[in-house]
Amino acid sequence: MSASLPPPAAQQAFCEVSAIDSGTIHMLLGQLVDTAAPDEMTNLPCLAFVLRHSRTRETFLFDLGIRPDPENLRGAGATTAKMRMVLTGRDIPAALERGGLSRTEVKHIAISHIHFDHTGVPTAFPNATFLLGAGSKPVIEAKGPDFEGTIYAIDVPLERTKFLDSSTPDWSPIGPFPRALDFYGDGSLYIVDAPGHVPGHINILARTSTDGGWVYLAADSAHDWRLLTGEAGIGHHPEWGCIHEDPGKAQQNIERLKALAEYPRVRVLLAHDKPFVNANAKDGRGYWPDKIESL
């Protein structure tokens, strides 16, 4: 097994974690897994997450899903239509406020990567600082704001955005991952460099208890649990290719994720986690304002 995760300290801080339904995509399954039949379609749920620090009660969001008006996506809207995707978005600020959390209270929002189904409407959060992987910055500068011919879509207020460089000395190994940032400095939440999918792709590793529980929010490190169980490999669609920009690095990262899933008391959740949604969405278990149970 890879190096163990750091043990809890005395009076260890942790994060309460809740899922948010952040939309759906009807799309070709062959872009995701290599076991799909020709032209097989799938309904892919999209999840975002609310994390609240156990001591400060500070609110941290991970991803913003599909914007509630996907018809107003610019370049990505045209590209997804060509790829036969049908998009359903969600009003994430409204969902938070129905559960008692004002959009003005959100302090940090980490965007796993700049594909349209993770970026929502950043400008709806007037007081948040946005956190993106540094690899996304040159893409935004070169291809934004319209991102024609891509499935990128993001409109962050740059004056409130930090681009995180995982090559700096404050990033260090944790568990099977070579580079992670102890965001609060108390071991409660780590931002993890997760290369392979797109430039700047990041994940979250957070403690969920004082005594050794964890959750790993894997975003698009894997789009389907069969990639982690070995029942399928990364898909390469004959027309649209692979959803990962660097499939080799993506597979290396999947191998790290497989290793992490074997650790005791670590819950792994994907951005498009059908098993979690199928088990919990109907009665709202684990969805904001409810909390995902710690292992």
C-alpha positions in Angstrom: 0.0 0.0 0.0 1.1 3.6 -0.6 2.0 5.9 2.3 -0.7 6.2 4.9 -2.8 9.3 5.4 -1.8 11.5 8.3 -3.3 10.5 11.6 -5.6 12.9 13.4 -4.1 15.4 15.9 -5.6 16.1 19.3 -8.9 18.1 18.8 -8.5 17.5 15.1 -10.6 19.9 12.8 -12.6 18.3 10.0 -15.2 19.1 7.4 -18.9 18.4 7.2 -19.6 17.4 3.6 -22.9 17.6 1.6 -23.6 16.8 -2.0 -25.6 19.1 -4.4 -27.5 18.0 -7.4 -25.8 20.2 -10.0 -27.4 18.9 -13.3 -27.4 16.0 -15.8 -25.9 15.2 -19.1 -27.4 12.8 -21.7 -24.3 11.7 -23.7 -22.5 9.0 -25.5 -21.1 6.4 -23.1 -18.3 5.5 -25.4 -16.5 8.7 -24.6 -16.2 7.5 -21.0 -15.7 3.7 -20.9 -14.4 1.2 -23.5 -17.2 -1.3 -22.8 -20.0 0.8 -24.3 -22.0 -0.5 -27.3 -21.8 1.7 -30.5 -24.0 4.8 -30.0 -25.0 3.7 -26.4 -26.2 6.7 -24.4 -26.1 7.4 -20.7 -27.7 9.8 -18.3 -24.8 11.2 -16.3 -25.5 13.0 -13.0 -23.4 15.9 -12.0 -22.5 16.6 -8.3 -21.1 19.5 -6.5 -20.2 19.6 -2.8 -20.5 21.8 0.2 -17.8 21.6 2.9 -18.1 23.3 6.2 -15.1 23.6 8.6 -15.9 22.1 12.0 -14.4 25.0 14.0 -14.8 28.1 12.0 -18.0 27.1 10.1 -16.4 28.6 7.0 -18.1 27.4 3.8 -16.1 25.9 0.9 -17.7 24.8 -2.3 -16.2 22.2 -4.7 -17.5 22.8 -8.2 -20.7 24.6 -9.5 -22.1 22.1 -11.9 -24.1 23.0 -15.1 -25.5 26.6 -15.2 -29.3 26.8 -14.9 -29.5 28.2 -18.5 -27.3 25.9 -20.5 -28.8 27.3 -23.7 -26.6 30.4 -23.0 -23.3 28.4 -23.0 -21.3 29.9 -25.9 -18.6 27.8 -27.5 -19.3 24.8 -25.3 -23.0 24.9 -26.2 -22.3 24.4 -29.9 -19.7 21.7 -29.2 -22.0 19.7 -26.9 -24.8 19.9 -29.4 -22.5 18.4 -32.1 -21.5 15.6 -29.6 -25.3 14.8 -29.1 -25.2 15.9 -25.4 -28.5 17.1 -23.8 -27.8 19.3 -20.8 -30.0 20.0 -17.7 -28.6 22.7 -15.4 -29.3 23.7 -11.8 -29.5 27.0 -9.8 -26.9 26.2 -7.2 -27.2 29.4 -5.2 -31.0 28.9 -4.9 -30.4 25.3 -3.7 -28.0 26.4 -1.1 -30.4 29.1 0.1 -33.3 26.7 0.4 -31.1 24.8 2.9 -30.3 27.9 4.9 -27.0 29.0 3.4 -26.8 32.4 1.7 -24.6 32.8 -1.4 -23.0 35.7 0.3 -21.6 33.4 3.1 -19.6 31.2 0.7 -15.9 32.1 1.2 -14.0 29.8 -1.1 -15.1 27.9 -4.3 -12.6 25.4 -5.8 -13.4 24.6 -9.4 -12.0 21.1 -10.3 -11.5 22.1 -13.9 -13.0 24.3 -16.6 -15.4 22.0 -18.4 -18.9 23.4 -18.7 -20.4 20.9 -16.3 -18.3 22.0 -13.4 -18.2 25.8 -13.7 -21.8 27.0 -13.2 -22.2 30.7 -12.7 -19.3 32.0 -10.5 -20.5 35.6 -10.6 -23.5 34.5 -8.5 -21.2 34.4 -5.5 -20.3 38.0 -4.7 -17.9 37.3 -1.8 -16.2 34.1 -2.8 -12.5 33.6 -3.7 -12.2 31.2 -6.6 -9.4 28.5 -6.6 -8.3 26.9 -9.9 -5.4 24.8 -10.9 -2.6 26.9 -12.5 -2.8 24.8 -15.7 -6.2 26.3 -16.4 -4.9 29.9 -16.6 -3.2 29.7 -20.0 -6.2 27.9 -21.4 -8.5 30.7 -20.2 -6.1 33.4 -21.5 -5.8 31.7 -24.9 -9.4 30.4 -25.5 -11.7 32.6 -23.4 -14.1 34.1 -23.1 -16.1 32.1 -25.7 -13.9 28.9 -25.8 -15.1 28.2 -29.4 -14.7 24.5 -30.5 -14.2 23.3 -26.9 -16.3 22.1 -23.9 -14.6 24.7 -21.7 -16.8 27.4 -20.2 -15.9 29.6 -17.3 -16.5 33.2 -16.2 -14.7 33.7 -12.9 -14.0 37.3 -11.6 -10.2 37.3 -12.1 -9.7 39.8 -9.3 -11.1 37.2 -6.9 -9.4 34.1 -8.4 -6.2 32.3 -7.3 -4.5 29.9 -9.7 -2.8 27.3 -7.6 0.6 26.1 -8.7 1.3 22.5 -7.5 5.0 22.8 -8.2 5.6 25.2 -5.2 7.1 24.0 -1.9 3.8 24.2 0.0 2.5 21.2 -2.0 3.7 17.9 -0.7 2.8 14.1 -1.0 -0.2 12.7 0.8 -1.2 9.0 0.6 -0.8 7.8 -3.0 -0.8 11.4 -4.4 2.5 13.2 -5.1 1.2 16.8 -4.6 -1.4 18.2 -2.2 -1.9 21.5 -0.4 -3.0 21.6 3.2 -5.5 24.4 2.5 -6.4 25.5 6.1 -3.1 24.4 7.6 -4.8 22.2 10.1 -5.1 18.9 8.2 -8.8 19.2 7.6 -8.9 19.8 3.8 -6.3 19.1 1.1 -6.4 20.3 -2.5 -4.9 17.5 -4.6 -3.2 17.8 -8.0 -5.0 15.3 -10.3 -3.4 15.4 -13.7 -4.5 13.8 -17.0 -8.1 15.0 -17.5 -7.5 18.6 -18.5 -4.9 21.2 -17.5 -5.3 22.3 -13.9 -7.5 19.5 -12.8 -7.7 19.3 -9.0 -9.5 17.1 -6.4 -10.3 17.4 -2.7 -9.3 15.2 0.2 -11.1 16.2 3.4 -11.3 14.7 6.9 -14.8 13.9 8.0 -14.3 13.2 11.7 -11.9 13.7 14.6 -10.8 10.1 14.6 -9.8 9.1 11.1 -12.7 9.4 8.6 -12.0 10.9 5.1 -13.8 11.7 1.9 -12.1 12.1 -1.5 -13.9 14.2 -4.1 -12.5 12.9 -7.3 -14.2 15.2 -9.8 -13.4 13.8 -13.3 -10.4 11.7 -12.3 -12.8 8.9 -13.3 -16.3 9.3 -14.8 -17.6 5.8 -14.0 -17.0 3.5 -11.1 -16.2 0.6 -13.5 -12.9 2.4 -14.2 -12.0 1.8 -10.5 -13.3 -1.7 -10.2 -11.5 -2.9 -13.4 -14.7 -3.7 -15.2 -14.0 -1.1 -17.9 -11.1 1.0 -19.3 -10.9 4.6 -20.4 -13.2 5.2 -23.4 -12.0 6.4 -26.9 -15.0 7.2 -29.0 -14.4 6.8 -32.8 -15.6 10.3 -33.6 -15.1 12.3 -30.5 -12.0 10.7 -29.0 -11.2 10.5 -25.3 -12.7 12.7 -22.7 -9.2 13.0 -21.1 -6.7 15.2 -22.8 -3.8 13.1 -21.6 -5.1 9.5 -21.2 -1.8 8.2 -20.0 -1.6 10.5 -17.1 -5.3 10.1 -16.5 -4.7 6.3 -16.1 -1.8 6.9 -13.7 -4.1 9.1 -11.6 -6.8 6.4 -11.7 -4.3 3.9 -10.3 -3.7 6.3 -7.4 -7.4 6.6 -6.9 -7.7 2.8 -6.9 -5.0 2.6 -4.2 -6.8 5.3 -2.1 -10.1 3.4 -2.3 -8.4 0.5 -0.5 -7.5 2.7 2.5 -9.7 2.2 5.6 -12.3 4.8 6.3 -11.9 6.7 3.0 -15.1 7.4 1.0 -14.4 8.1 -2.7 -17.0 10.1 -4.6 -17.0 11.0 -8.3 -18.5 14.1 -9.8 -20.7 11.8 -11.9 -21.2 9.2 -9.2 -24.2 7.1 -10.4 -24.1 4.6 -7.4 -24.2 7.5 -4.9 -27.0 9.2 -6.7 -29.0 6.0 -7.2 -28.7 5.2 -3.5 -29.4 8.6 -2.0 -31.0 11.1 -4.3 -34.6 9.9 -3.9 -34.7 10.6 -0.1 -32.1 13.3 -0.1 -29.6 11.5 2.1 -26.3 13.3 2.0 -27.6 16.1 0.0 -27.5 19.7 1.3 -28.6 20.5 4.0 -28.2 16.9 5.0 -24.6 15.6 5.5 -22.8 12.6 4.0 -22.1 10.2 6.8 -18.5 9.8 7.8 -16.9 6.4 7.6 
